Amino acid sequence: MTVLSLLATGLIGLLVLMLAVPVLVFVLEVAAAWLPARRGVGALPRPELAVLVPAHDEAAGIAATLRALRAQLRPGDRLLVVADNCSDDTAGVARAEGAEVAERQHAEQRGKGYALAFGVERLREAPPPLVVIVDADCLPQDGALDALAAACVRWNAPVQACYLMRNAGPVGLNGRIAEFAWRVKNRVRPRGAARLGWPCQLTGSGMAFPWPLIAEAPLASGSIVEDMQLGLALAREGQAPRFCEAALVDSHFPSGTAAAQRQRTRWEHGHLGLIGHHALPLLRQALRCGDWGLFGLALDLAVPPLALLVLVTAALWCLAALAAWTLGGSGPWWYCSLLLALLSGAVLAAWIRWGRDVLSPLQLLGAPLYAVSKLAIYLRFWSRRQKDWVRTDRK
């Protein structure tokens, strides 16, 4: 082999080695998700709690959320809605449903993080033992508040519910695959991480906190993925979130194509930004402290969105195949083939147990086309990255 061939083969081999980390973490989490749950402890007394609902122009749908929450409240619990920078009657609807309401207006500080900070300040007047955060467009299923509270008391740590997004009506292939991918991200992988003894990311709605923790948490942020950022900040302080699969919180994808595209762009650009800024520092801290949980959280964070992981793995496989054919040296191609096979097998395993009600076998074969359809979102991360919080239009 020539020097050029050796350099090219070595570079591709290095890329394959770097790709192996997120692929193997994904495979490990999916495999662990198949394991039975660890035996739990007996029921613990459920303390009083406050449910905090940040809401921006949610008058059309917040009533259903508040009714579902009120049905699960006990005497002494509070239900507080923060009507944040609203231009509609969110506050009026919330009051009519029996919730306390705190209204906030600020021309520059916009976003969920600022609304949460404002709500916590209101609660500070009479602090509850626990605070549960539920987004205004979500429906907590029966028993979700009790399950979150019990987990929060048991672990004395932040707790994330199983937060799922569903399609509101008949959708095409991309909508079905998006629902499956969300289920893998927010149910299958956290479930597997919990069985490995790892904490989880905060994924948004359905988060519970002991009062001393949320009272001092860095909430006031305009980040487009404020929940994940909060979870990482707490983890670095030794308070990593835990996953509670028994607490189920549902929401719906926006029905409009443009709204769905904006929402996915916000989520995925924010996720990729956090990987770049936090994965390596978190990993260094975990290794320095010998913290297995923090190490697992760093590895979990390093896994990019599933569509991007599939795209990168497939592209590198093609590059390695081309290099093997033109330059010789098939080692990187064999290793990349193994990674592609493992990744495909893990997706298939997740679908067999958690996705057959969403996707038919034939529709699952269309997953690569869905990944290609999101290529523009990932390219814009480098050219026109979304950095500002924008409310998703759900009409």
N, C-alpha and C positions, 0 to 999 in steps of 0.2 A: 504493500500500500504506500502511496505517496504521502508526503508531509501534509498536503492539503486534505487528503482523504482521512488521515488520522485526526486532524483538527476537527473536521466536520463530524466524524463519528463520535469523537470525544464530546463535542458540544451537544449533539443530539442525546448522547448518553446522560449528560448532566441534566438536560431538560427532562428526560424520562425519570431520573432520580428525584428531581424536585416535584414532579407530578405524582410520584408514588405516594407522597405523604398525604395529600388530601384524598386520593382515591382509596388508600388502605384504611384511613380513618372512617370514611364513608362506609366501606365494606364492613369494618369492625362494628360500627354502630348498628347497622341493619342486622347483622348476624346476632348481636347481643339482644336486640329487640325481640327476637324469637324466644329468649329464655324466660322462664316463669319469674314472676315478681318475687322479691324477697318477702318473707312473712312479716306482716306488720305488727304493730303493738296494739293494745286495747284502746278503746275510745277514750279520748281526753276531754275534760270539760271545755266547752266552747265559750270563750270570753266574749264580751260585747265588742262590736266592731263598727267601723264607719266605712261605708261604701262611697268612694269618690268617683264622680262621673264627669270627666272633662268633655265639653260639648261646644262645637262651633257650627252654628247654623244647622242644627239637627232637629228643628221643630217638626219636620215631617215624619220622623221615625222614633224619636226618643221616648214617646209614651209607652211603646211595647217593651223597650228595655227597662224602664222604671217599674212597670207592672210585674215583669219577671223578677226583678230584684226585690220589690216589696213583698212578694209572695214568700221569699226566703228569709226575710228579716225576723229577728226576735225582739222581745221587749228590751229596750235600752240601746238597740242599734240605731245608727244614723244613716241617712241617705242624702248626700250633698252633691248637687250639680253645680259645676262651674260653667256658667254661660260666658264663654270667652270670645270677645270681639264679634258678637253675634249681630247680624243685621236682620234677623227674623225673630219670631216669638218663641225661641227656645226656652227662655226663662219663664214665660207665661205658661207654656205647656207643662214644664217641670213642676211648677207650683200647683197646677191643677191636679197633678198626679201625686201630690202629697210630699214632694221632696223639698228639702231646704235648697235655696238657690243663692249663689254668690255670683254677682255679675262683674265682669272685668272688661275694660277697654284700654288698649294701648296701641298706638299707631305703628310702633316698630317691633316690640316684643310680641311676636306671634308664634303660635305653635303649642303643641300639647305640653311640652315641658314647663312653659311659663304658667299654663293653666293649672298644672298639678302643684307647682310651688305656691300659687295663690290659694288653692284649696287647702293645702297643708297648713298654711298660715291661719286660715279660718278655723281649722280643727284644733289649732294650738290653744285656743281659748278653753277647751275642755277635751284634753287629749284622750282618744280611745286606746285600748290595749293593742288593737290591730286596725290596719287600714287596707281595704281591698279596692283596687282600681279596675273599673270596667268601662270600656269605651261606649259612647252613646249610641253606636250603631250595632251593638252586640247583644246577644241573648244568652244569659247564663242558664244552663240546663238545671233541672231539679237536683238539689243537693250540692250545687257547685260551691256556694258560700260556706257551707258547713265543712266540706272537704278541704277547701283552701285554709280555713281557719284552723282545722285540726292539724294539717300539715305544718302550718306556720308555728303553732304552739310546739309541736313535736320536735321540729328542727331548730326553732328559734332563729330563723333565717328567712330571706325572701323566698317566695314560692310562686312558680309560674303554672297556671292552668294549661290544660290542653286546648289551645286556641286554634280553631279550624275555620277556614273560609270555604263557603260552598257557592255553587252557582244558583242564582235565584230562579231560573227557569231553563227551558231547553237551550242548549248552546252547541256550538260546533266542536270540532276536535281539539282546537287550541284551548278552549275553555275547560274541557274535561281533563286534559293533561295538566293544565294549571292547577286544578283542584287536587289532582293526585300528587303533583309535586309539592304543593303546600302541605298536604297530609304527611308526606315523607319528611319534610323539614320540621314541622311543628308537633308531630306525634311519634313517628317511627324513630327518628334519630334521637330526640330527647329521651324516649323510652329506653333505647339501647344504651345511651350515656348513663342513665340512672342505674342500669344493671351493671355497668362497669365501675360504679362508684364515683362517677363524674357529676358535677353540677350541670346546669343548663343555661342557655341564653334567656334573657327576658325578651319575649316575643310580642309583648303588647298587652292586649286586653286580658283580664283575669290574673292580676298580679296581687299578691298579699305580702304585707310587711309588718313586722313588729313596730309599734310606734317609735321607740327610741331610734330605730334605724331609718325610717322614712323621714323623721323629723330633722335629721341632719344630712340627708342624702342630697347630692348635687342635682336638683331637679330642673332649675331654671335654665333651659337650653333651647336654642332654635334648631337643634340637630334634626335632620330628616329621618333618623333612626334613633330617636331619643331613648327608647326602651332598651335596645341592645347596648347603647352607650352607658346607660345607668347600670345595667347588670354587670358590665365589665368593670366599671368604677367600684362597685360594691365588692366584686370578686377580688380586686387588687387590695382591698382593705380587709380581706379575710371573711367576707360575708357573701359568698357565692350563692346564687339562686338554686333552688331545688325544683324538680319537676313533679307535679301532681296530676297524673293522668286521670284520676277519678273525678277531677273538676273539669267539666266540659263547658266551653264558651264558644258559641257559634256566631258567625257573621256571614255576609254575602259579598261576593265580588261585585263591583259596579257593572251595570248592564251595558253601558255604552262602550264601544271599542276605544274611543279616545280617552275616556276616564280610566279604563282598565290599563291602558298603555302608560298613562301618567303615574298611576299608582305603582305599577311594577317597576317603572324607571326609578321612582323615589326609593322603593325598598332595595332594589338591587344596586343602585349607585351608592346608597348609604352603606349597604353591607360590604361592598368591595372597598369603600373608603376605610371602614373599620378594620378590615383585614390588613390593609397597608399600614395603618397607624398603630395597631394594637397587638397583632398576632405575635410578632417577634419579642416585643417588650414583655408581654404576658408569659411567653415561653421562657425567657431568661429569668424572670422572677420565680417561676415555678421550679426551675432547675436549681436556682440559688437557694431556695427555701426547702427543697425536697417535698413539695406539695403535689401529691398525686392528683387531687381534684383540680387544682389550678392548671396543672400540666394537661389534663384532659380537656379543660375548657379552651386552652390555647390551641390545641389540635382541632377541636370542634370548630373554632372560629376560622381556622385556616382553610376549611372546606368552602369553596365558593358556591354560588347558586348551582343547582343541579344541571340546568341547561348549559351553563358555561362550562361546567366540569366535563360534560359529555362532548361539547364542541372542542375543547382544548385537547382532550384525550384522542378524539377521532382525527383532529388535524395533525397532532404529533405522530400518530400511527402512520398517516399518509406520508409525512415528511421522512420518517424513519424508513418506510418501505422504499421511497424514492432514492434515499441515500444508499440503502443496501443494494438496490438495483444498479445504480450508476457508479458508486464508489467502492462497493464491497463492504464487508463488515456488517453482518446481520444481527449482531448481539443486541443493539438498542431496539431493533424491530421486534425481536422475540420478547424482550422485556415489556415493550409497549403493548404488544399483543396480549400478554398476560394481564396487564393492567386493564385493558379494554374488556377482556373476558370477565375479570373480576367485577368491574363496574357494571357490566351488563347483567351479570348474575345477581348482583345485589339489588339492582332495580327490579329484576324479575321476582326476586324473593319478597321485596316490599310489596309488589303488586299482588302476588299470590295471596298474601294474608290481609293486606289493608287497602287494596285498590280495585278488586274485581267488581265492586258495586259501582265504580265510577267509570272504568274503562273496560271495553271488551278486549280480547286478545288481539284482534285486528287493529283496534285503535291504539293499543300499546305499541304496535309496530310503527305507528306514525310519530312516535316521540322524537326521533331525530329531526323530522321536519319542523316540529315545534321549537326545538333548540335552534335551528337555523333561522326561524322567524324572529328570534330574540337577538340575533346578531347585531342589529342596529342599535339596540339598547346598550350593549357592551361596547360598541365602537364609540358611542356618544360619551361613555365614561371618560375616554381619553381626550375627546375634542370639546364636548359641551356638557360637562358633568353637572348634574342637578345638585345644588347645595342648599337651596332655600326650601322651607316647608311650604307646601301648598295643599289645601284641603282637597280630598277626592270628591268629586261630584258623583253622588250615588243615584241620581234621578234616572 
